Structure formats: structure tokens, C-alpha cells
Amino acid sequence: MNVNVSDLIITSLETITAFDILDGSFLFSLEELQNATVSQSQDTNEITGKQGRRLSSLKRNKAVAISGDSGLVSAGLLELQTGTKFAKDAKTKVMWNEILTIAGDSATTTYKAVGTKGAEITNLFIHNTDGTLGKKYTQAGSAGSGKFAYNPDDKTITFNAEELTAGTEIFVTYERQITGTVLSNRSDTYSEKCHLYIDAICEDTCGGQYRMQIDIPKADFDGNWEMTFGDDQTVHSFEANALAGACGTAGVYFNWTVFGLNATDVDP
């Protein structure tokens, strides 16, 4: 199939896939892309003559940048942006908060609170009927005025029955020990580089369909990024700059290839 690249319409952005620069191992694939941008810039210095006439120009510092938004939060992309790896099945602590109801002179936390012995419950307040927090109580060896006791073995919080009656709601916060997948974004590690491919579907003005692939041998990912949490969808944004120093492709920012959807293989 003859490829007509004089005029192309990009009809579908497919994937962005990242591989390790050194050994080619797979890092991640962004398959739910909302958008992606490839932009090029260069500096142009004018060479002038008498009375400022423009005689020529000196072009240099060509640069290529890649950016986009993924509709899904990508663990692999986060690792590249932070320079750290997710630790699987890692033992770690998480902060937990819940509202409990006193029965008799005690209440039971849903999970076991951990921490300094005798101070496992970090905060305990009366939970008012209007949703606000009332009097704060502190943990002690035994229940008393303004104080409560906690037994982590059976997860029981004990109160002074004369001070707090059954049915009273309390708001508590405490740390739990769990096993999870953890990414620790260290202050002394930085974003990393990868071999990047951008794939899209395109067609020419006559309706012929093609596959387009932009091969970026060395993409340096920016450590500046943000995620917004709230009512709207959380989008994972990214930015990277193409580098021209990749092994075996010195001086190349990217290779732009257009080929038929059903292109046949040829001998290397």
C-alpha cells in the first residue's frame, strides 16, 4: 500500500508506551489518553547588516517537548515522574478515623490502633448531633474525668460511665498497621528518562487509513506535575523533553513513521 503523507488527518490517539532505555524492558502504557501534544521550538538569531537590514539568520537550540493527559492514574508514569518505585506488599501505617457509639461505658474501634503504648488513640472528641466536634478527651492508664483508657488487644475504649452515657457518639483517629503498595516520593530522587512511543490512527484525504508512530529514543520526564482531586475526574498529566543523546540514535529527537494498517513484514 502506497502511503500518502502529504496531508493526514489524525483520527484516533491510541497509546503512549514507555520502555527502559538500557534494556528495553516494558515500563507502562497509557491507553486512556484524553490528549497528547508534541511541540517543537528553536532559537533564531538574526544576522543584520547596514541599518539593521536582515541578511540571514542563525538557527540553533532545536527542542522537542511531549505532554498530555491520561484519564487513568498510571503507576508506571508516577514512578518515572518521581524517580522512585512502588513497593509491593509493604508493611506500612495509615491514619484512620471513624465515628463510634458508646455502649455501656465503652466503645470498640473497628481496627487495632497501633503506636506508642498508652497513646495509641491520637484524637478522641465528642461527636455532636450537628456534626461538629465537642470536648476532647485524652488517653490515660485508666478512665477518669476527661480521660479514657484503650486496650489494643481487644480494641476497647473505656470511659467514666458517670461522665459519658451510652449512646454518645465519639470521633476517633488512630494509626493502623496494614500491608499495601507504597510509593515513597523521596526528596533526593528525581524524575527519569525512557524510550517513548506515541501511536495514533490517521487517514489521508482520500480515506486511506494508516498507523502513525512517533518513536522518541530518549524522553526526559519532567518532575513538575499535578493531580486535582474533587468532583471532577482526576487526570494524570505529564510532560517530557526529547533528548538527542540516545545510544545508537545520536542527534535524533524522534522518528515519525506512517505505515498501512495491514502493512506486511519485510526482511530486516
Protein Blocks (a to p, Z undefined) as FASTA:
>chain_A
ZZdfkbccdfbdfbdcdddfklopafbdcfbbfbdcddddddddddddeehiafbdcdeh
iacddddddfbdcfklmmmmnopacdehiacddddddddddehjaccdfbdcedjehilb
lbdcdddfkopacddddddfbdcehiacddfknopacddfklpcghiacddddddddddd
dddddfkbccdddddddddddddfkopacddddddfbacddfbdcddddjbdcddddddd
ddfkbghighiabdcddddfklccddZZ
